[in-house]
Amino acid sequence: MPSLVLCITGASGSLYAQTFLEVATSLNIPIDCIVSQRGQRVLEYELEIPFEEFKKNFEEKGVKFHPPDNFFSPLASGSVLSRYGGVVVLPCSVGTLGAVANGVTYNLVHRVCDVAIKEGVPLVMAVREMPQSALHLENMLKLQRLGVRAFVLSPAFYNKPRDIKDLALFAVGKIFDLLGIKAEIYKRRKGV
């Protein structure tokens, strides 16, 4: 199975990223992970776990972490990233959305997204912001026109979620669907 890159930014929604990593590692999908500095702070606050402990837990499951300021990471190279099956930004802050939509690279997350676009690597940007301004929507539209799957995280209720984890599994399952990976981790809609 091709490797994936998970980028975690400073938007609320660390549970989505944690769930993505849990599912990916259970499916033996090789994962490279970049967590922005703000992403680390939000993750610690929302999951109530030190970032280093979170990182260690997933490194033990084979996830490879890259420092967000390391532009010498192999992931910054098109010849390396072009061999990956996709890049996922989850959760995606509107700051990251805007930087990527406008070709600005302040950190490794932005650079990896920029390289994915130029190399034609599937890029999924799951934006966690509400409400969206016209600028946010224009940035999503700009990226959609470039082939990026940029969308606002929006849980469904037809699958009758029992808890918050079910809501996260739905979103993560939809992301795996977009990448063509069979995860079967959420109930699909049936005729009503």
Salt bridges, closest charged atoms under 4 A:
GLU22 OE1 - LYS165 NZ 2.58
ASP32 OD2 - HIS66 NE2 2.59
GLU60 OE2 - LYS56 NZ 3.64
ASP114 OD2 - ARG111 NH1 3.82
GLU119 OE2 - LYS118 NZ 2.77
ASP166 OD2 - ARG162 NH2 3.76
ASP177 OD1 - ARG188 NH2 3.01
GLU184 OE1 - ARG188 NE 3.52
